[in-house]
């Protein structure tokens, strides 16, 4: 075995540590699918300005969910690259994980705001 090559047990540890980010990435992908389906259901009605606000919020939610997904993907890449190169990666991984969760939180806030508008009294009578 080459002296610079990580051991199998070290790689197994990195893989097990990548499980949580992988689940987060799956959740973000499912959330993006929900957001996109909601964007597709925004139809032209009498209240065009309100629909435009909904579309803007949904598009912003999609953007933040994609940013979170990119951060999680980079997190996993950095974890494996640092294991391969045998360098410490805890700080970078922690920062990327916080960025991913922060972006997901912003996306959820925008989604909640859009849902609130969508469920307003006007939609029940239009």
N, CA, C and O atoms as a GROMACS GRO file, in nm:
protein
  504
    1UNK      N    1   0.085  -0.117   0.000
    1UNK     CA    2   0.000   0.000   0.000
    1UNK      C    3   0.089   0.123   0.000
    1UNK      O    4   0.190   0.127   0.070
    2UNK      N    5   0.053   0.222  -0.077
    2UNK     CA    6   0.130   0.346  -0.083
    2UNK      C    7   0.114   0.423   0.048
    2UNK      O    8   0.006   0.420   0.107
    3UNK      N    9   0.219   0.492   0.093
    3UNK     CA   10   0.210   0.563   0.221
    3UNK      C   11   0.109   0.679   0.219
    3UNK      O   12   0.057   0.716   0.324
    4UNK      N   13   0.082   0.736   0.104
    4UNK     CA   14  -0.008   0.851   0.097
    4UNK      C   15  -0.154   0.811   0.070
    4UNK      O   16  -0.243   0.896   0.072
    5UNK      N   17  -0.178   0.684   0.046
    5UNK     CA   18  -0.314   0.638   0.017
    5UNK      C   19  -0.388   0.614   0.148
    5UNK      O   20  -0.336   0.548   0.238
    6UNK      N   21  -0.511   0.668   0.159
    6UNK     CA   22  -0.587   0.645   0.282
    6UNK      C   23  -0.625   0.498   0.295
    6UNK      O   24  -0.641   0.427   0.195
    7UNK      N   25  -0.640   0.454   0.419
    7UNK     CA   26  -0.677   0.315   0.442
    7UNK      C   27  -0.824   0.294   0.411
    7UNK      O   28  -0.902   0.389   0.401
    8UNK      N   29  -0.860   0.167   0.396
    8UNK     CA   30  -0.999   0.132   0.369
    8UNK      C   31  -1.088   0.175   0.485
    8UNK      O   32  -1.200   0.221   0.464
    9UNK      N   33  -1.039   0.158   0.607
    9UNK     CA   34  -1.121   0.197   0.723
    9UNK      C   35  -1.142   0.349   0.726
    9UNK      O   36  -1.249   0.395   0.766
   10UNK      N   37  -1.041   0.425   0.684
   10UNK     CA   38  -1.056   0.571   0.680
   10UNK      C   39  -1.159   0.610   0.574
   10UNK      O   40  -1.242   0.698   0.598
   11UNK      N   41  -1.153   0.547   0.458
   11UNK     CA   42  -1.253   0.575   0.354
   11UNK      C   43  -1.393   0.532   0.398
   11UNK      O   44  -1.491   0.600   0.368
   12UNK      N   45  -1.403   0.421   0.470
   12UNK     CA   46  -1.533   0.377   0.521
   12UNK      C   47  -1.589   0.479   0.620
   12UNK      O   48  -1.710   0.504   0.624
   13UNK      N   49  -1.502   0.538   0.700
   13UNK     CA   50  -1.545   0.641   0.795
   13UNK      C   51  -1.595   0.764   0.720
   13UNK      O   52  -1.697   0.822   0.758
   14UNK      N   53  -1.527   0.803   0.615
   14UNK     CA   54  -1.570   0.918   0.535
   14UNK      C   55  -1.705   0.889   0.471
   14UNK      O   56  -1.792   0.976   0.467
   15UNK      N   57  -1.723   0.769   0.420
   15UNK     CA   58  -1.851   0.732   0.358
   15UNK      C   59  -1.963   0.738   0.462
   15UNK      O   60  -2.071   0.788   0.433
   16UNK      N   61  -1.938   0.687   0.582
   16UNK     CA   62  -2.042   0.691   0.685
   16UNK      C   63  -2.073   0.834   0.726
   16UNK      O   64  -2.187   0.866   0.760
   17UNK      N   65  -1.973   0.922   0.725
   17UNK     CA   66  -1.996   1.063   0.759
   17UNK      C   67  -2.068   1.136   0.647
   17UNK      O   68  -2.130   1.240   0.672
   18UNK      N   69  -2.062   1.084   0.526
   18UNK     CA   70  -2.131   1.147   0.414
   18UNK      C   71  -2.278   1.108   0.408
   18UNK      O   72  -2.352   1.160   0.324
   19UNK      N   73  -2.322   1.018   0.494
   19UNK     CA   74  -2.461   0.972   0.490
   19UNK      C   75  -2.559   1.084   0.523
   19UNK      O   76  -2.658   1.101   0.452
   20UNK      N   77  -2.532   1.161   0.628
   20UNK     CA   78  -2.624   1.270   0.665
   20UNK      C   79  -2.635   1.374   0.553
   20UNK      O   80  -2.747   1.413   0.518
   21UNK      N   81  -2.524   1.421   0.496
   21UNK     CA   82  -2.538   1.514   0.384
   21UNK      C   83  -2.611   1.454   0.265
   21UNK      O   84  -2.683   1.524   0.194
   22UNK      N   85  -2.594   1.324   0.243
   22UNK     CA   86  -2.664   1.260   0.132
   22UNK      C   87  -2.815   1.261   0.156
   22UNK      O   88  -2.892   1.282   0.062
   23UNK      N   89  -2.858   1.237   0.280
   23UNK     CA   90  -3.000   1.244   0.311
   23UNK      C   91  -3.052   1.386   0.294
   23UNK      O   92  -3.163   1.406   0.244
   24UNK      N   93  -2.973   1.485   0.336
   24UNK     CA   94  -3.013   1.624   0.318
   24UNK      C   95  -3.026   1.656   0.169
   24UNK      O   96  -3.119   1.725   0.128
   25UNK      N   97  -2.934   1.608   0.090
   25UNK     CA   98  -2.939   1.630  -0.055
   25UNK      C   99  -3.066   1.569  -0.114
   25UNK      O  100  -3.130   1.629  -0.200
   26UNK      N  101  -3.102   1.450  -0.070
   26UNK     CA  102  -3.226   1.387  -0.115
   26UNK      C  103  -3.348   1.467  -0.075
   26UNK      O  104  -3.442   1.482  -0.153
   27UNK      N  105  -3.347   1.519   0.047
   27UNK     CA  106  -3.459   1.601   0.094
   27UNK      C  107  -3.469   1.729   0.012
   27UNK      O  108  -3.579   1.772  -0.024
   28UNK      N  109  -3.356   1.789  -0.017
   28UNK     CA  110  -3.357   1.912  -0.097
   28UNK      C  111  -3.408   1.884  -0.239
   28UNK      O  112  -3.482   1.964  -0.295
   29UNK      N  113  -3.368   1.772  -0.296
   29UNK     CA  114  -3.415   1.737  -0.430
   29UNK      C  115  -3.567   1.718  -0.431
   29UNK      O  116  -3.635   1.764  -0.523
   30UNK      N  117  -3.619   1.651  -0.330
   30UNK     CA  118  -3.764   1.632  -0.322
   30UNK      C  119  -3.835   1.766  -0.302
   30UNK      O  120  -3.941   1.790  -0.359
   31UNK      N  121  -3.776   1.852  -0.220
   31UNK     CA  122  -3.834   1.983  -0.195
   31UNK      C  123  -3.836   2.068  -0.322
   31UNK      O  124  -3.934   2.137  -0.349
   32UNK      N  125  -3.728   2.063  -0.398
   32UNK     CA  126  -3.724   2.136  -0.526
   32UNK      C  127  -3.834   2.086  -0.619
   32UNK      O  128  -3.897   2.166  -0.688
   33UNK      N  129  -3.858   1.956  -0.622
   33UNK     CA  130  -3.964   1.901  -0.706
   33UNK      C  131  -4.101   1.954  -0.663
   33UNK      O  132  -4.184   1.986  -0.747
   34UNK      N  133  -4.124   1.964  -0.532
   34UNK     CA  134  -4.249   2.020  -0.482
   34UNK      C  135  -4.263   2.166  -0.524
   34UNK      O  136  -4.370   2.208  -0.569
   35UNK      N  137  -4.156   2.243  -0.509
   35UNK     CA  138  -4.160   2.384  -0.546
   35UNK      C  139  -4.189   2.402  -0.695
   35UNK      O  140  -4.269   2.488  -0.733
   36UNK      N  141  -4.124   2.323  -0.777
   36UNK     CA  142  -4.144   2.335  -0.921
   36UNK      C  143  -4.288   2.298  -0.959
   36UNK      O  144  -4.348   2.361  -1.046
   37UNK      N  145  -4.343   2.197  -0.893
   37UNK     CA  146  -4.483   2.161  -0.924
   37UNK      C  147  -4.578   2.273  -0.882
   37UNK      O  148  -4.679   2.295  -0.948
   38UNK      N  149  -4.545   2.344  -0.774
   38UNK     CA  150  -4.629   2.458  -0.733
   38UNK      C  151  -4.616   2.573  -0.832
   38UNK      O  152  -4.715   2.641  -0.862
   39UNK      N  153  -4.497   2.596  -0.884
   39UNK     CA  154  -4.480   2.701  -0.984
   39UNK      C  155  -4.566   2.670  -1.106
   39UNK      O  156  -4.628   2.760  -1.163
   40UNK      N  157  -4.571   2.545  -1.144
   40UNK     CA  158  -4.650   2.506  -1.261
   40UNK      C  159  -4.799   2.523  -1.240
   40UNK      O  160  -4.874   2.534  -1.337
   41UNK      N  161  -4.844   2.525  -1.114
   41UNK     CA  162  -4.986   2.539  -1.086
   41UNK      C  163  -5.030   2.684  -1.070
   41UNK      O  164  -5.150   2.710  -1.060
   42UNK      N  165  -4.937   2.779  -1.068
   42UNK     CA  166  -4.975   2.920  -1.060
   42UNK      C  167  -5.037   2.958  -1.194
   42UNK      O  168  -4.969   2.963  -1.297
   43UNK      N  169  -5.166   2.983  -1.191
   43UNK     CA  170  -5.239   3.014  -1.314
   43UNK      C  171  -5.278   3.161  -1.317
   43UNK      O  172  -5.288   3.226  -1.213
   44UNK      N  173  -5.300   3.211  -1.436
   44UNK     CA  174  -5.345   3.349  -1.451
   44UNK      C  175  -5.490   3.359  -1.405
   44UNK      O  176  -5.578   3.288  -1.454
   45UNK      N  177  -5.513   3.448  -1.311
   45UNK     CA  178  -5.647   3.477  -1.261
   45UNK      C  179  -5.663   3.628  -1.258
   45UNK      O  180  -5.582   3.700  -1.317
   46UNK      N  181  -5.766   3.676  -1.190
   46UNK     CA  182  -5.792   3.819  -1.185
   46UNK      C  183  -5.687   3.894  -1.103
   46UNK      O  184  -5.666   4.013  -1.124
   47UNK      N  185  -5.621   3.825  -1.013
   47UNK     CA  186  -5.528   3.891  -0.921
   47UNK      C  187  -5.383   3.868  -0.965
   47UNK      O  188  -5.307   3.800  -0.896
   48UNK      N  189  -5.346   3.923  -1.079
   48UNK     CA  190  -5.214   3.902  -1.137
   48UNK      C  191  -5.098   3.948  -1.047
   48UNK      O  192  -4.999   3.875  -1.037
   49UNK      N  193  -5.106   4.064  -0.980
   49UNK     CA  194  -4.994   4.104  -0.894
   49UNK      C  195  -4.967   4.004  -0.780
   49UNK      O  196  -4.851   3.979  -0.746
   50UNK      N  197  -5.073   3.948  -0.724
   50UNK     CA  198  -5.055   3.850  -0.617
   50UNK      C  199  -4.992   3.722  -0.672
   50UNK      O  200  -4.908   3.660  -0.606
   51UNK      N  201  -5.033   3.682  -0.790
   51UNK     CA  202  -4.974   3.564  -0.852
   51UNK      C  203  -4.827   3.587  -0.885
   51UNK      O  204  -4.745   3.495  -0.875
   52UNK      N  205  -4.795   3.708  -0.925
   52UNK     CA  206  -4.654   3.740  -0.954
   52UNK      C  207  -4.570   3.731  -0.826
   52UNK      O  208  -4.457   3.682  -0.829
   53UNK      N  209  -4.625   3.779  -0.713
   53UNK     CA  210  -4.552   3.767  -0.585
   53UNK      C  211  -4.530   3.620  -0.550
   53UNK      O  212  -4.422   3.582  -0.504
   54UNK      N  213  -4.632   3.539  -0.572
   54UNK     CA  214  -4.618   3.396  -0.546
   54UNK      C  215  -4.510   3.335  -0.632
   54UNK      O  216  -4.426   3.258  -0.584
   55UNK      N  217  -4.510   3.370  -0.762
   55UNK     CA  218  -4.410   3.315  -0.854
   55UNK      C  219  -4.270   3.359  -0.813
   55UNK      O  220  -4.176   3.279  -0.818
   56UNK      N  221  -4.254   3.485  -0.773
   56UNK     CA  222  -4.123   3.534  -0.730
   56UNK      C  223  -4.076   3.458  -0.606
   56UNK      O  224  -3.960   3.419  -0.598
   57UNK      N  225  -4.166   3.438  -0.509
   57UNK     CA  226  -4.129   3.365  -0.387
   57UNK      C  227  -4.092   3.221  -0.418
   57UNK      O  228  -3.995   3.169  -0.363
   58UNK      N  229  -4.167   3.157  -0.506
   58UNK     CA  230  -4.135   3.018  -0.542
   58UNK      C  231  -4.002   3.010  -0.616
   58UNK      O  232  -3.922   2.920  -0.590
   59UNK      N  233  -3.979   3.104  -0.707
   59UNK     CA  234  -3.851   3.103  -0.778
   59UNK      C  235  -3.734   3.126  -0.683
   59UNK      O  236  -3.629   3.064  -0.697
   60UNK      N  237  -3.753   3.216  -0.587
   60UNK     CA  238  -3.648   3.241  -0.488
   60UNK      C  239  -3.627   3.118  -0.399
   60UNK      O  240  -3.514   3.084  -0.365
   61UNK      N  241  -3.737   3.050  -0.363
   61UNK     CA  242  -3.725   2.928  -0.283
   61UNK      C  243  -3.648   2.821  -0.360
   61UNK      O  244  -3.565   2.751  -0.302
   62UNK      N  245  -3.676   2.808  -0.489
   62UNK     CA  246  -3.603   2.712  -0.572
   62UNK      C  247  -3.455   2.748  -0.576
   62UNK      O  248  -3.370   2.660  -0.563
   63UNK      N  249  -3.425   2.875  -0.595
   63UNK     CA  250  -3.285   2.919  -0.599
   63UNK      C  251  -3.212   2.881  -0.471
   63UNK      O  252  -3.103   2.825  -0.476
   64UNK      N  253  -3.272   2.911  -0.355
   64UNK     CA  254  -3.206   2.880  -0.228
   64UNK      C  255  -3.193   2.729  -0.206
   64UNK      O  256  -3.094   2.684  -0.149
   65UNK      N  257  -3.292   2.652  -0.249
   65UNK     CA  258  -3.282   2.506  -0.237
   65UNK      C  259  -3.171   2.452  -0.326
   65UNK      O  260  -3.100   2.360  -0.286
   66UNK      N  261  -3.155   2.509  -0.444
   66UNK     CA  262  -3.045   2.467  -0.533
   66UNK      C  263  -2.911   2.506  -0.472
   66UNK      O  264  -2.816   2.428  -0.478
   67UNK      N  265  -2.902   2.626  -0.415
   67UNK     CA  266  -2.777   2.667  -0.348
   67UNK      C  267  -2.744   2.570  -0.235
   67UNK      O  268  -2.628   2.531  -0.219
   68UNK      N  269  -2.844   2.531  -0.157
   68UNK     CA  270  -2.822   2.433  -0.050
   68UNK      C  271  -2.776   2.300  -0.105
   68UNK      O  272  -2.688   2.236  -0.047
   69UNK      N  273  -2.833   2.258  -0.217
   69UNK     CA  274  -2.792   2.132  -0.279
   69UNK      C  275  -2.649   2.137  -0.329
   69UNK      O  276  -2.574   2.040  -0.315
   70UNK      N  277  -2.610   2.250  -0.386
   70UNK     CA  278  -2.472   2.266  -0.431
   70UNK      C  279  -2.376   2.261  -0.313
   70UNK      O  280  -2.270   2.200  -0.322
   71UNK      N  281  -2.413   2.326  -0.202
   71UNK     CA  282  -2.328   2.324  -0.082
   71UNK      C  283  -2.311   2.182  -0.029
   71UNK      O  284  -2.201   2.144   0.010
   72UNK      N  285  -2.420   2.104  -0.027
   72UNK     CA  286  -2.410   1.965   0.020
   72UNK      C  287  -2.323   1.884  -0.074
   72UNK      O  288  -2.242   1.802  -0.028
   73UNK      N  289  -2.338   1.903  -0.202
   73UNK     CA  290  -2.256   1.831  -0.299
   73UNK      C  291  -2.108   1.864  -0.281
   73UNK      O  292  -2.023   1.775  -0.280
   74UNK      N  293  -2.077   1.993  -0.265
   74UNK     CA  294  -1.938   2.033  -0.240
   74UNK      C  295  -1.887   1.973  -0.109
   74UNK      O  296  -1.770   1.933  -0.100
   75UNK      N  297  -1.973   1.967  -0.009
   75UNK     CA  298  -1.935   1.909   0.120
   75UNK      C  299  -1.889   1.764   0.103
   75UNK      O  300  -1.786   1.725   0.156
   76UNK      N  301  -1.966   1.687   0.028
   76UNK     CA  302  -1.930   1.546   0.007
   76UNK      C  303  -1.802   1.535  -0.075
   76UNK      O  304  -1.717   1.451  -0.046
   77UNK      N  305  -1.787   1.619  -0.177
   77UNK     CA  306  -1.666   1.616  -0.260
   77UNK      C  307  -1.544   1.651  -0.174
   77UNK      O  308  -1.442   1.584  -0.182
   78UNK      N  309  -1.555   1.754  -0.092
   78UNK     CA  310  -1.444   1.795  -0.006
   78UNK      C  311  -1.410   1.686   0.094
   78UNK      O  312  -1.292   1.660   0.122
   79UNK      N  313  -1.512   1.620   0.150
   79UNK     CA  314  -1.487   1.513   0.247
   79UNK      C  315  -1.406   1.400   0.183
   79UNK      O  316  -1.311   1.351   0.243
   80UNK      N  317  -1.444   1.360   0.062
   80UNK     CA  318  -1.370   1.252  -0.004
   80UNK      C  319  -1.231   1.298  -0.052
   80UNK      O  320  -1.134   1.224  -0.040
   81UNK      N  321  -1.223   1.420  -0.106
   81UNK     CA  322  -1.093   1.469  -0.152
   81UNK      C  323  -0.996   1.484  -0.036
   81UNK      O  324  -0.878   1.450  -0.048
   82UNK      N  325  -1.045   1.536   0.076
   82UNK     CA  326  -0.955   1.553   0.191
   82UNK      C  327  -0.914   1.418   0.249
   82UNK      O  328  -0.803   1.404   0.299
   83UNK      N  329  -1.002   1.318   0.242
   83UNK     CA  330  -0.963   1.184   0.286
   83UNK      C  331  -0.857   1.126   0.194
   83UNK      O  332  -0.762   1.062   0.239
   84UNK      N  333  -0.874   1.149   0.066
   84UNK     CA  334  -0.776   1.100  -0.031
   84UNK      C  335  -0.641   1.168  -0.013
   84UNK      O  336  -0.536   1.104  -0.021
   85UNK      N  337  -0.645   1.299   0.013
   85UNK     CA  338  -0.520   1.376   0.030
   85UNK      C  339  -0.471   1.378   0.174
   85UNK      O  340  -0.365   1.434   0.203
   86UNK      N  341  -0.548   1.317   0.263
   86UNK     CA  342  -0.514   1.308   0.406
   86UNK      C  343  -0.492   1.446   0.467
   86UNK      O  344  -0.390   1.472   0.532
   87UNK      N  345  -0.588   1.535   0.446
   87UNK     CA  346  -0.585   1.668   0.507
   87UNK      C  347  -0.710   1.684   0.592
   87UNK      O  348  -0.812   1.619   0.569
   88UNK      N  349  -0.700   1.771   0.691
   88UNK     CA  350  -0.814   1.796   0.780
   88UNK      C  351  -0.922   1.872   0.702
   88UNK      O  352  -0.893   1.963   0.624
   89UNK      N  353  -1.046   1.834   0.727
   89UNK     CA  354  -1.155   1.894   0.653
   89UNK      C  355  -1.272   1.938   0.740
   89UNK      O  356  -1.373   1.986   0.689
   90UNK      N  357  -1.259   1.921   0.871
   90UNK     CA  358  -1.372   1.945   0.960
   90UNK      C  359  -1.429   2.087   0.948
   90UNK      O  360  -1.550   2.104   0.942
   91UNK      N  361  -1.342   2.188   0.945
   91UNK     CA  362  -1.389   2.326   0.939
   91UNK      C  363  -1.464   2.353   0.809
   91UNK      O  364  -1.573   2.410   0.810
   92UNK      N  365  -1.408   2.311   0.698
   92UNK     CA  366  -1.474   2.333   0.569
   92UNK      C  367  -1.606   2.260   0.559
   92UNK      O  368  -1.704   2.315   0.508
   93UNK      N  369  -1.610   2.138   0.607
   93UNK     CA  370  -1.734   2.059   0.603
   93UNK      C  371  -1.840   2.123   0.693
   93UNK      O  372  -1.957   2.130   0.656
   94UNK      N  373  -1.798   2.168   0.811
   94UNK     CA  374  -1.894   2.232   0.903
   94UNK      C  375  -1.951   2.360   0.841
   94UNK      O  376  -2.071   2.385   0.850
   95UNK      N  377  -1.866   2.440   0.780
   95UNK     CA  378  -1.913   2.564   0.718
   95UNK      C  379  -2.009   2.534   0.603
   95UNK      O  380  -2.114   2.598   0.592
   96UNK      N  381  -1.974   2.439   0.517
   96UNK     CA  382  -2.062   2.404   0.406
   96UNK      C  383  -2.195   2.346   0.454
   96UNK      O  384  -2.299   2.372   0.394
   97UNK      N  385  -2.192   2.268   0.562
   97UNK     CA  386  -2.316   2.212   0.616
   97UNK      C  387  -2.405   2.324   0.670
   97UNK      O  388  -2.527   2.321   0.651
   98UNK      N  389  -2.345   2.423   0.738
   98UNK     CA  390  -2.423   2.537   0.788
   98UNK      C  391  -2.479   2.619   0.672
   98UNK      O  392  -2.593   2.666   0.680
   99UNK      N  393  -2.401   2.638   0.567
   99UNK     CA  394  -2.450   2.709   0.449
   99UNK      C  395  -2.568   2.635   0.388
   99UNK      O  396  -2.669   2.696   0.352
  100UNK      N  397  -2.556   2.503   0.376
  100UNK     CA  398  -2.663   2.422   0.317
  100UNK      C  399  -2.791   2.433   0.400
  100UNK      O  400  -2.899   2.452   0.346
  101UNK      N  401  -2.778   2.420   0.532
  101UNK     CA  402  -2.896   2.429   0.618
  101UNK      C  403  -2.954   2.570   0.618
  101UNK      O  404  -3.076   2.587   0.622
  102UNK      N  405  -2.868   2.671   0.615
  102UNK     CA  406  -2.916   2.809   0.609
  102UNK      C  407  -2.992   2.836   0.481
  102UNK      O  408  -3.099   2.898   0.484
  103UNK      N  409  -2.939   2.790   0.368
  103UNK     CA  410  -3.007   2.807   0.240
  103UNK      C  411  -3.140   2.733   0.240
  103UNK      O  412  -3.240   2.783   0.189
  104UNK      N  413  -3.142   2.613   0.298
  104UNK     CA  414  -3.266   2.536   0.307
  104UNK      C  415  -3.368   2.610   0.393
  104UNK      O  416  -3.487   2.612   0.360
  105UNK      N  417  -3.323   2.671   0.502
  105UNK     CA  418  -3.413   2.747   0.589
  105UNK      C  419  -3.473   2.867   0.515
  105UNK      O  420  -3.593   2.892   0.525
  106UNK      N  421  -3.390   2.940   0.440
  106UNK     CA  422  -3.440   3.054   0.363
  106UNK      C  423  -3.542   3.006   0.259
  106UNK      O  424  -3.644   3.070   0.237
  107UNK      N  425  -3.513   2.894   0.196
  107UNK     CA  426  -3.604   2.837   0.098
  107UNK      C  427  -3.738   2.801   0.162
  107UNK      O  428  -3.844   2.826   0.105
  108UNK      N  429  -3.732   2.741   0.281
  108UNK     CA  430  -3.855   2.705   0.351
  108UNK      C  431  -3.936   2.829   0.391
  108UNK      O  432  -4.059   2.826   0.388
  109UNK      N  433  -3.869   2.936   0.430
  109UNK     CA  434  -3.938   3.061   0.465
  109UNK      C  435  -4.011   3.117   0.343
  109UNK      O  436  -4.127   3.156   0.353
  110UNK      N  437  -3.943   3.121   0.229
  110UNK     CA  438  -4.008   3.169   0.107
  110UNK      C  439  -4.126   3.080   0.070
  110UNK      O  440  -4.231   3.129   0.026
  111UNK      N  441  -4.110   2.950   0.086
  111UNK     CA  442  -4.217   2.856   0.056
  111UNK      C  443  -4.336   2.880   0.150
  111UNK      O  444  -4.450   2.879   0.105
  112UNK      N  445  -4.309   2.901   0.277
  112UNK     CA  446  -4.416   2.927   0.374
  112UNK      C  447  -4.490   3.056   0.339
  112UNK      O  448  -4.613   3.063   0.351
  113UNK      N  449  -4.417   3.157   0.298
  113UNK     CA  450  -4.481   3.283   0.258
  113UNK      C  451  -4.570   3.263   0.136
  113UNK      O  452  -4.679   3.319   0.129
  114UNK      N  453  -4.524   3.184   0.040
  114UNK     CA  454  -4.604   3.158  -0.080
  114UNK      C  455  -4.728   3.078  -0.044
  114UNK      O  456  -4.836   3.106  -0.097
  115UNK      N  457  -4.715   2.980   0.043
  115UNK     CA  458  -4.830   2.900   0.084
  115UNK      C  459  -4.934   2.988   0.153
  115UNK      O  460  -5.054   2.972   0.131
  116UNK      N  461  -4.887   3.079   0.234
  116UNK     CA  462  -4.978   3.170   0.304
  116UNK      C  463  -5.059   3.253   0.204
  116UNK      O  464  -5.180   3.269   0.220
  117UNK      N  465  -4.994   3.304   0.102
  117UNK     CA  466  -5.064   3.381  -0.001
  117UNK      C  467  -5.160   3.290  -0.078
  117UNK      O  468  -5.273   3.329  -0.107
  118UNK      N  469  -5.114   3.169  -0.111
  118UNK     CA  470  -5.196   3.077  -0.190
  118UNK      C  471  -5.322   3.036  -0.115
  118UNK      O  472  -5.426   3.011  -0.177
  119UNK      N  473  -5.315   3.029   0.016
  119UNK     CA  474  -5.430   2.985   0.095
  119UNK      C  475  -5.514   3.101   0.147
  119UNK      O  476  -5.600   3.082   0.233
  120UNK      N  477  -5.490   3.218   0.093
  120UNK     CA  478  -5.568   3.334   0.138
  120UNK      C  479  -5.714   3.316   0.098
  120UNK      O  480  -5.748   3.232   0.016
  121UNK      N  481  -5.797   3.396   0.157
  121UNK     CA  482  -5.941   3.386   0.134
  121UNK      C  483  -5.979   3.407  -0.012
  121UNK      O  484  -6.077   3.349  -0.059
  122UNK      N  485  -5.903   3.487  -0.084
  122UNK     CA  486  -5.936   3.517  -0.223
  122UNK      C  487  -5.941   3.390  -0.308
  122UNK      O  488  -6.029   3.377  -0.392
  123UNK      N  489  -5.848   3.297  -0.287
  123UNK     CA  490  -5.844   3.175  -0.368
  123UNK      C  491  -5.967   3.087  -0.347
  123UNK      O  492  -6.005   3.013  -0.438
  124UNK      N  493  -6.030   3.094  -0.231
  124UNK     CA  494  -6.144   3.009  -0.204
  124UNK      C  495  -6.271   3.058  -0.274
  124UNK      O  496  -6.367   2.983  -0.288
  125UNK      N  497  -6.270   3.183  -0.319
  125UNK     CA  498  -6.388   3.238  -0.384
  125UNK      C  499  -6.365   3.277  -0.529
  125UNK      O  500  -6.458   3.319  -0.597
  126UNK      N  501  -6.241   3.265  -0.578
  126UNK     CA  502  -6.212   3.307  -0.715
  126UNK      C  503  -6.246   3.198  -0.815
  126UNK      O  504  -6.227   3.217  -0.935
   0.00000   0.00000   0.00000
